[in-house]
Amino acid sequence: MLELIGFTTAVLVVGALIVAALVSIALPLGWLWMLIDAILREDTEYPGASANARLMWVLLIALLPITAIAYFFIVYAKVKRGAPSTVEVSGLPAHQSAPSVPQAPASAVS
């Protein structure tokens, strides 16, 4: 009976060490991935984008690595790079553009 308990304990300890090793490799890689993504994004690609959104996120991720997890769920997972956020810096929704001035017909201009 003691042999079974010893074997079970050994398996659990080895399993915990393997999980700890994988997590200790994955967390720095995820932090670096989110930091690079924050650096390469345009300011208009952040939800509720403001003029300093990129700077704020880069500093938060660089100085407090745990914020990379929040960045992943708030920015990375919701807004793909290259696509503007649902709210642009001008305050207009992304699908709505600023009003344009009507153009005169080409035949009227001489």
Secondary structure, 3 states (H helix, E strand, C coil): CHHHHHHHHHHHHHHHHHHHHHHHHHHHHHHHHHHHHHHHCCHHHCCCCCCCHHHHHHHHHHHCCCHHHHHHHHHHCCCCCCCCCCECCCCCECCCCCCCCCCCCCCCCC
